[in-house]
Amino acid sequence: MQKLLPAVFLLLIGFTVNAQRTAPPDPLRFIDTAVVYMDNQEYEKADEYYMTALEKIDLLSADFCFFFGKNSFYLGKYTQSIDWLNKYLELKGSRGQHSKETMALLDKAEEAFRNTNNTSTTSAETNSKFFYRNTIDCTEGEAITCPLCRGQDVIITLDKLGERLYRTCPYSTNGVLTCKEYNLLIQGLLKPKH
């Protein structure tokens, strides 16, 4: 019996190691990696990881909205940055961990957007249909859970007193988006419905 126990133990360890090798990577690892690249000012590389995370995760956190918006700002994608930073504020309000930095970045992104549009009529930001390449592969007609309201069709925020505020998601219909709407959302081009 004593000789059998180590053999079973080794078999379990081997099974665990093989399971870890074949398990798909945790999508949060892509976000963590993107943040590291962003902190090292490798914004294009960070953008690749953010896009991979967008394809692999079902629900986006408010922190993802902040980091993706921040990285978009550093890439000069001001419209996209403004949209994602606003999404962070919609989810967290002014009391979120990154709210102060978000508001400061929003001011800079809005000013840069205005300056870009005033100084160059041929800029990539002005002609956004050529500028945005961030999309995911999906089938038109496919229902995709809205990453902002998490399929609930309601966004919950806290007011200054900590009371919950409920409002209808301005982007989804019953908590879902079409493929086209989802791609417009991640590009920062989807307009609120109300």
C-alpha positions in Angstrom: 0.0 0.0 0.0 2.9 2.4 0.8 4.4 1.8 -2.6 1.1 2.4 -4.3 0.6 5.8 -2.7 3.7 7.6 -4.2 2.7 6.1 -7.6 -0.8 7.5 -7.4 0.6 10.9 -6.2 3.0 11.1 -9.2 0.2 10.2 -11.5 -2.0 13.0 -10.1 0.9 15.5 -10.4 1.5 14.4 -14.1 -2.2 14.8 -14.8 -2.3 18.3 -13.2 0.8 19.4 -15.2 -0.7 18.1 -18.5 -4.1 19.8 -17.7 -2.3 23.1 -17.1 -0.5 22.8 -20.4 -3.7 22.2 -22.4 -5.9 24.6 -20.6 -6.6 27.8 -22.5 -4.8 30.8 -21.0 -6.7 33.0 -18.6 -7.9 36.1 -20.4 -6.9 38.3 -17.5 -3.3 37.4 -18.2 -3.6 39.3 -21.5 -4.9 42.4 -19.6 -2.1 42.1 -17.1 0.5 41.7 -19.9 -1.0 44.7 -21.7 -0.7 46.9 -18.6 3.0 45.9 -18.2 3.6 46.9 -21.9 1.7 50.1 -21.4 3.7 51.0 -18.3 6.9 50.3 -20.3 5.6 52.8 -23.0 5.2 50.0 -25.5 1.7 51.1 -26.5 1.3 49.2 -29.8 2.3 45.9 -28.1 -0.1 46.7 -25.3 -2.9 47.3 -27.8 -2.4 43.8 -29.3 -2.9 42.3 -25.9 -5.9 44.4 -25.1 -7.5 43.3 -28.4 -6.7 39.7 -27.6 -8.4 40.1 -24.2 -11.4 41.7 -25.9 -11.8 38.5 -28.0 -11.4 36.1 -25.1 -13.4 37.6 -22.2 -17.2 37.8 -21.8 -17.4 40.7 -19.3 -15.2 43.8 -19.2 -14.4 45.3 -16.0 -14.3 49.0 -15.3 -10.5 48.7 -14.9 -10.2 47.3 -18.4 -12.1 50.4 -19.7 -9.7 52.6 -17.9 -6.5 50.9 -19.1 -7.7 50.5 -22.7 -8.8 54.2 -22.8 -5.4 55.3 -21.3 -3.4 53.2 -23.8 -5.6 54.5 -26.7 -4.7 58.1 -25.6 -1.0 57.3 -25.8 -1.5 55.8 -29.2 -3.2 59.0 -30.4 -6.6 57.3 -30.8 -8.3 60.2 -29.1 -11.9 59.3 -30.0 -11.4 55.8 -28.8 -9.7 57.0 -25.6 -12.5 59.4 -24.8 -15.2 56.7 -25.3 -13.5 54.1 -23.1 -12.6 56.6 -20.4 -16.2 57.8 -20.3 -17.3 54.2 -20.0 -15.1 53.8 -17.0 -16.7 56.9 -15.4 -20.2 55.5 -16.3 -19.3 52.3 -14.4 -17.4 53.8 -11.5 -18.4 57.4 -11.2 -16.1 59.9 -9.6 -15.3 57.6 -6.7 -13.5 54.9 -8.6 -9.9 54.0 -8.0 -8.8 55.5 -11.4 -11.5 58.3 -11.5 -9.1 61.3 -11.0 -6.6 60.0 -13.5 -9.5 59.2 -15.9 -10.8 62.8 -15.7 -7.3 64.2 -16.3 -6.8 61.9 -19.3 -10.2 62.8 -20.6 -9.4 66.5 -20.5 -6.1 65.8 -22.4 -7.8 63.5 -24.9 -10.5 66.0 -25.7 -8.0 68.8 -26.1 -5.8 66.7 -28.3 -8.9 65.7 -30.4 -9.9 69.3 -30.9 -6.3 70.3 -31.8 -6.0 67.4 -34.2 -9.3 68.3 -35.9 -8.4 72.0 -36.1 -4.9 71.5 -37.5 -5.2 68.6 -39.9 -8.2 67.7 -42.0 -6.4 64.7 -43.4 -5.4 63.2 -40.0 -6.2 59.6 -39.3 -8.3 60.6 -36.3 -10.5 62.8 -38.5 -11.0 60.1 -41.1 -11.7 57.4 -38.4 -13.0 54.8 -40.8 -9.3 54.3 -41.9 -7.9 54.9 -38.4 -9.6 52.2 -36.4 -8.4 48.6 -37.0 -9.6 47.2 -33.6 -12.3 44.7 -34.3 -13.1 41.1 -33.3 -14.2 38.4 -35.6 -17.9 37.6 -35.2 -20.9 36.7 -37.3 -23.4 39.4 -38.1 -26.6 38.6 -36.3 -24.7 37.0 -33.4 -25.8 38.4 -30.0 -22.8 39.5 -27.9 -23.2 40.3 -24.2 -22.6 44.0 -23.6 -19.4 44.3 -21.7 -20.6 47.5 -19.9 -23.8 46.3 -18.4 -22.8 42.7 -18.4 -26.0 41.6 -20.1 -28.2 43.2 -17.5 -29.3 46.2 -19.6 -28.7 48.3 -16.5 -25.6 50.1 -15.3 -25.2 50.5 -11.5 -23.1 53.3 -10.1 -22.7 54.8 -6.6 -23.5 58.4 -5.7 -21.5 60.4 -3.3 -23.3 58.9 -0.3 -22.7 55.4 -1.5 -26.3 54.8 -2.7 -26.8 52.7 -5.8 -28.0 54.5 -8.9 -29.6 52.4 -11.7 -29.9 53.5 -15.3 -30.6 51.8 -18.6 -27.5 50.8 -20.6 -27.1 53.4 -23.3 -25.5 51.0 -25.8 -27.2 47.6 -25.5 -30.7 46.3 -26.3 -31.8 44.0 -23.5 -28.1 43.6 -22.5 -26.8 42.5 -25.9 -25.1 44.0 -28.9 -24.9 42.9 -32.5 -21.5 42.1 -34.0 -21.4 45.5 -35.7 -22.4 47.3 -32.6 -19.8 45.5 -30.5 -17.0 46.3 -32.9 -18.1 50.0 -33.0 -18.2 50.0 -29.2 -14.6 48.7 -28.9 -13.5 51.3 -31.5 -15.1 54.1 -29.5 -17.6 54.8 -32.4 -20.8 53.4 -31.0 -23.2 56.3 -30.2 -25.5 55.9 -27.1 -29.1 55.0 -28.1 -30.5 57.6 -25.6 
